Amino acid sequence: MTVAMLPRDKESWNDDRLDDLKDTVDEGFKDMREEFRAMRTEMAADRRSLIQVGGAIWITSLVGFIGVIAAIATSV
């Protein structure tokens, strides 16, 4: 089913209005791209922090296990 456009509707969507719409849409996507860029930067920083904390926990656990093994070995 097609809807016929009234002549006044057709005239109201002139090139200037379409250009304004294009500019508005482009500006909206520009804002979205900036927000995504900021989110990626924040996620990279969070990932870096997570790796550092995980590494510290792993090293601490390893040192603890070595300490327990050394305590057992010296008490025998």
PyMOL Python script that loads the backbone (N, CA, C, O; Angstrom):
from pymol import cmd

cmd.read_pdbstr("""\
ATOM      1  N   MET A   1       0.849  -1.171   0.000  1.00  0.00           N
ATOM      2  CA  MET A   1       0.000   0.000   0.000  1.00  0.00           C
ATOM      3  C   MET A   1       0.893   1.232   0.000  1.00  0.00           C
ATOM      4  O   MET A   1       1.750   1.386   0.870  1.00  0.00           O
ATOM      5  N   THR A   2       0.696   2.083  -0.951  1.00  0.00           N
ATOM      6  CA  THR A   2       1.492   3.305  -1.027  1.00  0.00           C
ATOM      7  C   THR A   2       0.637   4.484  -0.621  1.00  0.00           C
ATOM      8  O   THR A   2      -0.568   4.522  -0.866  1.00  0.00           O
ATOM      9  N   VAL A   3       1.280   5.430  -0.006  1.00  0.00           N
ATOM     10  CA  VAL A   3       0.585   6.641   0.409  1.00  0.00           C
ATOM     11  C   VAL A   3       1.045   7.769  -0.492  1.00  0.00           C
ATOM     12  O   VAL A   3       2.241   8.036  -0.612  1.00  0.00           O
ATOM     13  N   ALA A   4       0.100   8.420  -1.115  1.00  0.00           N
ATOM     14  CA  ALA A   4       0.442   9.535  -1.998  1.00  0.00           C
ATOM     15  C   ALA A   4       0.741  10.764  -1.153  1.00  0.00           C
ATOM     16  O   ALA A   4       0.024  11.075  -0.202  1.00  0.00           O
ATOM     17  N   MET A   5       1.806  11.448  -1.517  1.00  0.00           N
ATOM     18  CA  MET A   5       2.170  12.671  -0.807  1.00  0.00           C
ATOM     19  C   MET A   5       1.349  13.823  -1.359  1.00  0.00           C
ATOM     20  O   MET A   5       1.163  13.962  -2.567  1.00  0.00           O
ATOM     21  N   LEU A   6       0.871  14.632  -0.453  1.00  0.00           N
ATOM     22  CA  LEU A   6       0.162  15.820  -0.885  1.00  0.00           C
ATOM     23  C   LEU A   6       1.167  16.810  -1.464  1.00  0.00           C
ATOM     24  O   LEU A   6       2.315  16.848  -1.021  1.00  0.00           O
ATOM     25  N   PRO A   7       0.768  17.590  -2.419  1.00  0.00           N
ATOM     26  CA  PRO A   7       1.709  18.545  -3.030  1.00  0.00           C
ATOM     27  C   PRO A   7       2.362  19.476  -2.012  1.00  0.00           C
ATOM     28  O   PRO A   7       3.545  19.789  -2.143  1.00  0.00           O
ATOM     29  N   ARG A   8       1.618  19.925  -0.999  1.00  0.00           N
ATOM     30  CA  ARG A   8       2.228  20.841  -0.042  1.00  0.00           C
ATOM     31  C   ARG A   8       3.292  20.117   0.790  1.00  0.00           C
ATOM     32  O   ARG A   8       4.288  20.732   1.168  1.00  0.00           O
ATOM     33  N   ASP A   9       3.102  18.819   1.086  1.00  0.00           N
ATOM     34  CA  ASP A   9       4.125  18.061   1.812  1.00  0.00           C
ATOM     35  C   ASP A   9       5.383  17.915   0.970  1.00  0.00           C
ATOM     36  O   ASP A   9       6.502  18.016   1.473  1.00  0.00           O
ATOM     37  N   LYS A  10       5.183  17.682  -0.291  1.00  0.00           N
ATOM     38  CA  LYS A  10       6.314  17.520  -1.194  1.00  0.00           C
ATOM     39  C   LYS A  10       7.119  18.811  -1.284  1.00  0.00           C
ATOM     40  O   LYS A  10       8.349  18.782  -1.326  1.00  0.00           O
ATOM     41  N   GLU A  11       6.431  19.926  -1.314  1.00  0.00           N
ATOM     42  CA  GLU A  11       7.107  21.212  -1.410  1.00  0.00           C
ATOM     43  C   GLU A  11       7.802  21.586  -0.107  1.00  0.00           C
ATOM     44  O   GLU A  11       8.829  22.265  -0.118  1.00  0.00           O
ATOM     45  N   SER A  12       7.239  21.140   1.019  1.00  0.00           N
ATOM     46  CA  SER A  12       7.830  21.527   2.298  1.00  0.00           C
ATOM     47  C   SER A  12       9.155  20.806   2.549  1.00  0.00           C
ATOM     48  O   SER A  12       9.972  21.290   3.333  1.00  0.00           O
ATOM     49  N   TRP A  13       9.383  19.683   1.912  1.00  0.00           N
ATOM     50  CA  TRP A  13      10.657  18.966   2.070  1.00  0.00           C
ATOM     51  C   TRP A  13      11.597  19.363   0.932  1.00  0.00           C
ATOM     52  O   TRP A  13      11.935  18.547   0.075  1.00  0.00           O
ATOM     53  N   ASN A  14      12.000  20.594   0.940  1.00  0.00           N
ATOM     54  CA  ASN A  14      12.915  21.076  -0.085  1.00  0.00           C
ATOM     55  C   ASN A  14      14.356  20.695   0.283  1.00  0.00           C
ATOM     56  O   ASN A  14      14.601  20.087   1.325  1.00  0.00           O
ATOM     57  N   ASP A  15      15.265  21.048  -0.553  1.00  0.00           N
ATOM     58  CA  ASP A  15      16.669  20.686  -0.344  1.00  0.00           C
ATOM     59  C   ASP A  15      17.238  21.266   0.947  1.00  0.00           C
ATOM     60  O   ASP A  15      18.049  20.623   1.614  1.00  0.00           O
ATOM     61  N   ASP A  16      16.815  22.478   1.299  1.00  0.00           N
ATOM     62  CA  ASP A  16      17.327  23.096   2.525  1.00  0.00           C
ATOM     63  C   ASP A  16      16.904  22.307   3.755  1.00  0.00           C
ATOM     64  O   ASP A  16      17.704  22.117   4.671  1.00  0.00           O
ATOM     65  N   ARG A  17      15.676  21.852   3.789  1.00  0.00           N
ATOM     66  CA  ARG A  17      15.202  21.068   4.931  1.00  0.00           C
ATOM     67  C   ARG A  17      15.916  19.724   4.988  1.00  0.00           C
ATOM     68  O   ARG A  17      16.253  19.242   6.070  1.00  0.00           O
ATOM     69  N   LEU A  18      16.145  19.126   3.841  1.00  0.00           N
ATOM     70  CA  LEU A  18      16.864  17.850   3.822  1.00  0.00           C
ATOM     71  C   LEU A  18      18.308  18.034   4.281  1.00  0.00           C
ATOM     72  O   LEU A  18      18.850  17.182   4.984  1.00  0.00           O
ATOM     73  N   ASP A  19      18.929  19.141   3.886  1.00  0.00           N
ATOM     74  CA  ASP A  19      20.289  19.427   4.346  1.00  0.00           C
ATOM     75  C   ASP A  19      20.322  19.637   5.853  1.00  0.00           C
ATOM     76  O   ASP A  19      21.246  19.179   6.524  1.00  0.00           O
ATOM     77  N   ASP A  20      19.308  20.334   6.394  1.00  0.00           N
ATOM     78  CA  ASP A  20      19.230  20.526   7.842  1.00  0.00           C
ATOM     79  C   ASP A  20      19.083  19.184   8.558  1.00  0.00           C
ATOM     80  O   ASP A  20      19.720  18.947   9.585  1.00  0.00           O
ATOM     81  N   LEU A  21      18.242  18.311   8.009  1.00  0.00           N
ATOM     82  CA  LEU A  21      18.053  16.983   8.597  1.00  0.00           C
ATOM     83  C   LEU A  21      19.363  16.199   8.558  1.00  0.00           C
ATOM     84  O   LEU A  21      19.726  15.544   9.535  1.00  0.00           O
ATOM     85  N   LYS A  22      20.060  16.263   7.448  1.00  0.00           N
ATOM     86  CA  LYS A  22      21.339  15.563   7.316  1.00  0.00           C
ATOM     87  C   LYS A  22      22.336  16.072   8.355  1.00  0.00           C
ATOM     88  O   LYS A  22      23.043  15.282   8.979  1.00  0.00           O
ATOM     89  N   ASP A  23      22.393  17.390   8.539  1.00  0.00           N
ATOM     90  CA  ASP A  23      23.313  17.976   9.516  1.00  0.00           C
ATOM     91  C   ASP A  23      22.957  17.534  10.932  1.00  0.00           C
ATOM     92  O   ASP A  23      23.842  17.243  11.737  1.00  0.00           O
ATOM     93  N   THR A  24      21.671  17.484  11.232  1.00  0.00           N
ATOM     94  CA  THR A  24      21.228  17.059  12.557  1.00  0.00           C
ATOM     95  C   THR A  24      21.602  15.600  12.810  1.00  0.00           C
ATOM     96  O   THR A  24      22.089  15.255  13.886  1.00  0.00           O
ATOM     97  N   VAL A  25      21.375  14.757  11.824  1.00  0.00           N
ATOM     98  CA  VAL A  25      21.717  13.339  11.961  1.00  0.00           C
ATOM     99  C   VAL A  25      23.233  13.171  12.091  1.00  0.00           C
ATOM    100  O   VAL A  25      23.702  12.391  12.919  1.00  0.00           O
ATOM    101  N   ASP A  26      23.983  13.888  11.289  1.00  0.00           N
ATOM    102  CA  ASP A  26      25.448  13.815  11.373  1.00  0.00           C
ATOM    103  C   ASP A  26      25.945  14.250  12.741  1.00  0.00           C
ATOM    104  O   ASP A  26      26.864  13.641  13.289  1.00  0.00           O
ATOM    105  N   GLU A  27      25.349  15.294  13.296  1.00  0.00           N
ATOM    106  CA  GLU A  27      25.749  15.785  14.621  1.00  0.00           C
ATOM    107  C   GLU A  27      25.433  14.741  15.692  1.00  0.00           C
ATOM    108  O   GLU A  27      26.215  14.545  16.623  1.00  0.00           O
ATOM    109  N   GLY A  28      24.298  14.078  15.559  1.00  0.00           N
ATOM    110  CA  GLY A  28      23.947  13.026  16.513  1.00  0.00           C
ATOM    111  C   GLY A  28      24.934  11.878  16.466  1.00  0.00           C
ATOM    112  O   GLY A  28      25.326  11.360  17.511  1.00  0.00           O
ATOM    113  N   PHE A  29      25.341  11.470  15.279  1.00  0.00           N
ATOM    114  CA  PHE A  29      26.319  10.384  15.164  1.00  0.00           C
ATOM    115  C   PHE A  29      27.693  10.827  15.658  1.00  0.00           C
ATOM    116  O   PHE A  29      28.455  10.015  16.181  1.00  0.00           O
ATOM    117  N   LYS A  30      28.012  12.098  15.497  1.00  0.00           N
ATOM    118  CA  LYS A  30      29.290  12.613  16.004  1.00  0.00           C
ATOM    119  C   LYS A  30      29.331  12.493  17.529  1.00  0.00           C
ATOM    120  O   LYS A  30      30.331  12.060  18.101  1.00  0.00           O
ATOM    121  N   ASP A  31      28.232  12.882  18.176  1.00  0.00           N
ATOM    122  CA  ASP A  31      28.148  12.746  19.632  1.00  0.00           C
ATOM    123  C   ASP A  31      28.280  11.286  20.054  1.00  0.00           C
ATOM    124  O   ASP A  31      28.972  10.974  21.023  1.00  0.00           O
ATOM    125  N   MET A  32      27.617  10.397  19.326  1.00  0.00           N
ATOM    126  CA  MET A  32      27.667   8.977  19.644  1.00  0.00           C
ATOM    127  C   MET A  32      29.091   8.434  19.499  1.00  0.00           C
ATOM    128  O   MET A  32      29.549   7.661  20.341  1.00  0.00           O
ATOM    129  N   ARG A  33      29.783   8.829  18.447  1.00  0.00           N
ATOM    130  CA  ARG A  33      31.156   8.367  18.241  1.00  0.00           C
ATOM    131  C   ARG A  33      32.070   8.844  19.366  1.00  0.00           C
ATOM    132  O   ARG A  33      32.938   8.100  19.823  1.00  0.00           O
ATOM    133  N   GLU A  34      31.874  10.088  19.813  1.00  0.00           N
ATOM    134  CA  GLU A  34      32.684  10.621  20.918  1.00  0.00           C
ATOM    135  C   GLU A  34      32.423   9.840  22.205  1.00  0.00           C
ATOM    136  O   GLU A  34      33.353   9.551  22.958  1.00  0.00           O
ATOM    137  N   GLU A  35      31.160   9.501  22.454  1.00  0.00           N
ATOM    138  CA  GLU A  35      30.834   8.726  23.653  1.00  0.00           C
ATOM    139  C   GLU A  35      31.432   7.328  23.582  1.00  0.00           C
ATOM    140  O   GLU A  35      31.952   6.830  24.581  1.00  0.00           O
ATOM    141  N   PHE A  36      31.368   6.693  22.427  1.00  0.00           N
ATOM    142  CA  PHE A  36      31.978   5.365  22.270  1.00  0.00           C
ATOM    143  C   PHE A  36      33.492   5.428  22.463  1.00  0.00           C
ATOM    144  O   PHE A  36      34.081   4.538  23.077  1.00  0.00           O
ATOM    145  N   ARG A  37      34.116   6.473  21.943  1.00  0.00           N
ATOM    146  CA  ARG A  37      35.561   6.626  22.097  1.00  0.00           C
ATOM    147  C   ARG A  37      35.925   6.761  23.583  1.00  0.00           C
ATOM    148  O   ARG A  37      36.888   6.153  24.050  1.00  0.00           O
ATOM    149  N   ALA A  38      35.151   7.557  24.313  1.00  0.00           N
ATOM    150  CA  ALA A  38      35.390   7.725  25.752  1.00  0.00           C
ATOM    151  C   ALA A  38      35.175   6.404  26.487  1.00  0.00           C
ATOM    152  O   ALA A  38      35.921   6.082  27.412  1.00  0.00           O
ATOM    153  N   MET A  39      34.172   5.645  26.089  1.00  0.00           N
ATOM    154  CA  MET A  39      33.886   4.360  26.737  1.00  0.00           C
ATOM    155  C   MET A  39      35.013   3.366  26.475  1.00  0.00           C
ATOM    156  O   MET A  39      35.405   2.630  27.381  1.00  0.00           O
ATOM    157  N   ARG A  40      35.539   3.331  25.256  1.00  0.00           N
ATOM    158  CA  ARG A  40      36.651   2.418  24.959  1.00  0.00           C
ATOM    159  C   ARG A  40      37.875   2.768  25.787  1.00  0.00           C
ATOM    160  O   ARG A  40      38.570   1.876  26.275  1.00  0.00           O
ATOM    161  N   THR A  41      38.147   4.053  25.950  1.00  0.00           N
ATOM    162  CA  THR A  41      39.291   4.492  26.758  1.00  0.00           C
ATOM    163  C   THR A  41      39.110   4.059  28.204  1.00  0.00           C
ATOM    164  O   THR A  41      40.046   3.569  28.837  1.00  0.00           O
ATOM    165  N   GLU A  42      37.902   4.242  28.723  1.00  0.00           N
ATOM    166  CA  GLU A  42      37.613   3.861  30.105  1.00  0.00           C
ATOM    167  C   GLU A  42      37.722   2.340  30.291  1.00  0.00           C
ATOM    168  O   GLU A  42      38.254   1.871  31.297  1.00  0.00           O
ATOM    169  N   MET A  43      37.222   1.588  29.326  1.00  0.00           N
ATOM    170  CA  MET A  43      37.292   0.124  29.424  1.00  0.00           C
ATOM    171  C   MET A  43      38.739  -0.357  29.360  1.00  0.00           C
ATOM    172  O   MET A  43      39.098  -1.310  30.052  1.00  0.00           O
ATOM    173  N   ALA A  44      39.570   0.280  28.551  1.00  0.00           N
ATOM    174  CA  ALA A  44      40.984  -0.106  28.477  1.00  0.00           C
ATOM    175  C   ALA A  44      41.670   0.143  29.814  1.00  0.00           C
ATOM    176  O   ALA A  44      42.486  -0.668  30.251  1.00  0.00           O
ATOM    177  N   ALA A  45      41.348   1.251  30.464  1.00  0.00           N
ATOM    178  CA  ALA A  45      41.931   1.549  31.774  1.00  0.00           C
ATOM    179  C   ALA A  45      41.464   0.533  32.808  1.00  0.00           C
ATOM    180  O   ALA A  45      42.250   0.085  33.643  1.00  0.00           O
ATOM    181  N   ASP A  46      40.181   0.169  32.752  1.00  0.00           N
ATOM    182  CA  ASP A  46      39.655  -0.835  33.683  1.00  0.00           C
ATOM    183  C   ASP A  46      40.316  -2.187  33.455  1.00  0.00           C
ATOM    184  O   ASP A  46      40.624  -2.897  34.413  1.00  0.00           O
ATOM    185  N   ARG A  47      40.535  -2.546  32.204  1.00  0.00           N
ATOM    186  CA  ARG A  47      41.179  -3.829  31.885  1.00  0.00           C
ATOM    187  C   ARG A  47      42.607  -3.851  32.422  1.00  0.00           C
ATOM    188  O   ARG A  47      43.056  -4.856  32.974  1.00  0.00           O
ATOM    189  N   ARG A  48      43.312  -2.746  32.259  1.00  0.00           N
ATOM    190  CA  ARG A  48      44.676  -2.640  32.750  1.00  0.00           C
ATOM    191  C   ARG A  48      44.712  -2.818  34.275  1.00  0.00           C
ATOM    192  O   ARG A  48      45.571  -3.522  34.805  1.00  0.00           O
ATOM    193  N   SER A  49      43.780  -2.177  34.961  1.00  0.00           N
ATOM    194  CA  SER A  49      43.708  -2.292  36.419  1.00  0.00           C
ATOM    195  C   SER A  49      43.393  -3.719  36.838  1.00  0.00           C
ATOM    196  O   SER A  49      43.969  -4.229  37.800  1.00  0.00           O
ATOM    197  N   LEU A  50      42.485  -4.362  36.124  1.00  0.00           N
ATOM    198  CA  LEU A  50      42.123  -5.737  36.432  1.00  0.00           C
ATOM    199  C   LEU A  50      43.315  -6.672  36.258  1.00  0.00           C
ATOM    200  O   LEU A  50      43.520  -7.568  37.076  1.00  0.00           O
ATOM    201  N   ILE A  51      44.089  -6.479  35.220  1.00  0.00           N
ATOM    202  CA  ILE A  51      45.282  -7.305  34.997  1.00  0.00           C
ATOM    203  C   ILE A  51      46.302  -7.082  36.105  1.00  0.00           C
ATOM    204  O   ILE A  51      46.927  -8.034  36.571  1.00  0.00           O
ATOM    205  N   GLN A  52      46.475  -5.848  36.527  1.00  0.00           N
ATOM    206  CA  GLN A  52      47.434  -5.544  37.592  1.00  0.00           C
ATOM    207  C   GLN A  52      47.005  -6.186  38.914  1.00  0.00           C
ATOM    208  O   GLN A  52      47.827  -6.780  39.611  1.00  0.00           O
ATOM    209  N   VAL A  53      45.732  -6.067  39.256  1.00  0.00           N
ATOM    210  CA  VAL A  53      45.238  -6.651  40.509  1.00  0.00           C
ATOM    211  C   VAL A  53      45.318  -8.174  40.438  1.00  0.00           C
ATOM    212  O   VAL A  53      45.724  -8.820  41.404  1.00  0.00           O
ATOM    213  N   GLY A  54      44.935  -8.746  39.310  1.00  0.00           N
ATOM    214  CA  GLY A  54      45.022 -10.207  39.147  1.00  0.00           C
ATOM    215  C   GLY A  54      46.457 -10.691  39.256  1.00  0.00           C
ATOM    216  O   GLY A  54      46.714 -11.719  39.881  1.00  0.00           O
ATOM    217  N   GLY A  55      47.383  -9.977  38.666  1.00  0.00           N
ATOM    218  CA  GLY A  55      48.798 -10.347  38.753  1.00  0.00           C
ATOM    219  C   GLY A  55      49.312 -10.273  40.180  1.00  0.00           C
ATOM    220  O   GLY A  55      50.070 -11.137  40.624  1.00  0.00           O
ATOM    221  N   ALA A  56      48.894  -9.232  40.898  1.00  0.00           N
ATOM    222  CA  ALA A  56      49.323  -9.090  42.294  1.00  0.00           C
ATOM    223  C   ALA A  56      48.774 -10.232  43.144  1.00  0.00           C
ATOM    224  O   ALA A  56      49.488 -10.768  43.992  1.00  0.00           O
ATOM    225  N   ILE A  57      47.528 -10.607  42.932  1.00  0.00           N
ATOM    226  CA  ILE A  57      46.941 -11.728  43.677  1.00  0.00           C
ATOM    227  C   ILE A  57      47.679 -13.026  43.353  1.00  0.00           C
ATOM    228  O   ILE A  57      47.970 -13.818  44.248  1.00  0.00           O
ATOM    229  N   TRP A  58      47.979 -13.238  42.085  1.00  0.00           N
ATOM    230  CA  TRP A  58      48.673 -14.459  41.676  1.00  0.00           C
ATOM    231  C   TRP A  58      50.059 -14.537  42.324  1.00  0.00           C
ATOM    232  O   TRP A  58      50.436 -15.579  42.860  1.00  0.00           O
ATOM    233  N   ILE A  59      50.806 -13.451  42.276  1.00  0.00           N
ATOM    234  CA  ILE A  59      52.158 -13.432  42.862  1.00  0.00           C
ATOM    235  C   ILE A  59      52.080 -13.635  44.376  1.00  0.00           C
ATOM    236  O   ILE A  59      52.887 -14.374  44.939  1.00  0.00           O
ATOM    237  N   THR A  60      51.125 -12.991  45.037  1.00  0.00           N
ATOM    238  CA  THR A  60      50.969 -13.152  46.486  1.00  0.00           C
ATOM    239  C   THR A  60      50.647 -14.602  46.839  1.00  0.00           C
ATOM    240  O   THR A  60      51.188 -15.142  47.804  1.00  0.00           O
ATOM    241  N   SER A  61      49.777 -15.224  46.067  1.00  0.00           N
ATOM    242  CA  SER A  61      49.434 -16.633  46.300  1.00  0.00           C
ATOM    243  C   SER A  61      50.657 -17.527  46.099  1.00  0.00           C
ATOM    244  O   SER A  61      50.889 -18.448  46.882  1.00  0.00           O
ATOM    245  N   LEU A  62      51.419 -17.262  45.076  1.00  0.00           N
ATOM    246  CA  LEU A  62      52.614 -18.051  44.795  1.00  0.00           C
ATOM    247  C   LEU A  62      53.622 -17.935  45.935  1.00  0.00           C
ATOM    248  O   LEU A  62      54.190 -18.935  46.374  1.00  0.00           O
ATOM    249  N   VAL A  63      53.840 -16.717  46.407  1.00  0.00           N
ATOM    250  CA  VAL A  63      54.766 -16.507  47.528  1.00  0.00           C
ATOM    251  C   VAL A  63      54.249 -17.225  48.771  1.00  0.00           C
ATOM    252  O   VAL A  63      55.036 -17.815  49.511  1.00  0.00           O
ATOM    253  N   GLY A  64      52.947 -17.184  49.011  1.00  0.00           N
ATOM    254  CA  GLY A  64      52.356 -17.879  50.157  1.00  0.00           C
ATOM    255  C   GLY A  64      52.571 -19.380  50.074  1.00  0.00           C
ATOM    256  O   GLY A  64      52.951 -20.012  51.059  1.00  0.00           O
ATOM    257  N   PHE A  65      52.328 -19.951  48.901  1.00  0.00           N
ATOM    258  CA  PHE A  65      52.542 -21.399  48.727  1.00  0.00           C
ATOM    259  C   PHE A  65      54.005 -21.774  48.919  1.00  0.00           C
ATOM    260  O   PHE A  65      54.312 -22.788  49.546  1.00  0.00           O
ATOM    261  N   ILE A  66      54.891 -20.972  48.390  1.00  0.00           N
ATOM    262  CA  ILE A  66      56.329 -21.238  48.572  1.00  0.00           C
ATOM    263  C   ILE A  66      56.689 -21.161  50.053  1.00  0.00           C
ATOM    264  O   ILE A  66      57.491 -21.954  50.546  1.00  0.00           O
ATOM    265  N   GLY A  67      56.084 -20.191  50.767  1.00  0.00           N
ATOM    266  CA  GLY A  67      56.322 -20.064  52.208  1.00  0.00           C
ATOM    267  C   GLY A  67      55.828 -21.277  52.973  1.00  0.00           C
ATOM    268  O   GLY A  67      56.505 -21.751  53.885  1.00  0.00           O
ATOM    269  N   VAL A  68      54.658 -21.786  52.616  1.00  0.00           N
ATOM    270  CA  VAL A  68      54.116 -22.980  53.272  1.00  0.00           C
ATOM    271  C   VAL A  68      55.009 -24.185  52.988  1.00  0.00           C
ATOM    272  O   VAL A  68      55.297 -24.964  53.897  1.00  0.00           O
ATOM    273  N   ILE A  69      55.448 -24.349  51.754  1.00  0.00           N
ATOM    274  CA  ILE A  69      56.332 -25.473  51.405  1.00  0.00           C
ATOM    275  C   ILE A  69      57.657 -25.357  52.148  1.00  0.00           C
ATOM    276  O   ILE A  69      58.191 -26.355  52.631  1.00  0.00           O
ATOM    277  N   ALA A  70      58.187 -24.138  52.241  1.00  0.00           N
ATOM    278  CA  ALA A  70      59.446 -23.943  52.972  1.00  0.00           C
ATOM    279  C   ALA A  70      59.264 -24.238  54.451  1.00  0.00           C
ATOM    280  O   ALA A  70      60.162 -24.807  55.071  1.00  0.00           O
ATOM    281  N   ALA A  71      58.132 -23.869  55.035  1.00  0.00           N
ATOM    282  CA  ALA A  71      57.873 -24.136  56.450  1.00  0.00           C
ATOM    283  C   ALA A  71      57.770 -25.635  56.706  1.00  0.00           C
ATOM    284  O   ALA A  71      58.297 -26.156  57.689  1.00  0.00           O
ATOM    285  N   ILE A  72      57.080 -26.310  55.800  1.00  0.00           N
ATOM    286  CA  ILE A  72      56.958 -27.766  55.952  1.00  0.00           C
ATOM    287  C   ILE A  72      58.319 -28.445  55.787  1.00  0.00           C
ATOM    288  O   ILE A  72      58.660 -29.359  56.537  1.00  0.00           O
ATOM    289  N   ALA A  73      59.088 -27.993  54.805  1.00  0.00           N
ATOM    290  CA  ALA A  73      60.408 -28.620  54.536  1.00  0.00           C
ATOM    291  C   ALA A  73      61.376 -28.403  55.696  1.00  0.00           C
ATOM    292  O   ALA A  73      62.185 -29.285  55.982  1.00  0.00           O
ATOM    293  N   THR A  74      61.318 -27.276  56.359  1.00  0.00           N
ATOM    294  CA  THR A  74      62.268 -27.006  57.451  1.00  0.00           C
ATOM    295  C   THR A  74      61.813 -27.646  58.772  1.00  0.00           C
ATOM    296  O   THR A  74      62.621 -27.830  59.683  1.00  0.00           O
ATOM    297  N   SER A  75      60.529 -27.981  58.874  1.00  0.00           N
ATOM    298  CA  SER A  75      60.046 -28.585  60.135  1.00  0.00           C
ATOM    299  C   SER A  75      60.226 -30.106  60.145  1.00  0.00           C
ATOM    300  O   SER A  75      60.029 -30.730  61.187  1.00  0.00           O
ATOM    301  N   VAL A  76      60.580 -30.695  59.058  1.00  0.00           N
ATOM    302  CA  VAL A  76      60.729 -32.160  59.000  1.00  0.00           C
ATOM    303  C   VAL A  76      62.084 -32.581  59.437  1.00  0.00           C
ATOM    304  O   VAL A  76      62.385 -33.775  59.452  1.00  0.00           O
TER     305      VAL A  76
END
""", "prot")
cmd.dss("prot")
cmd.show_as("cartoon", "prot")
cmd.util.cbc("prot")
cmd.orient("prot")
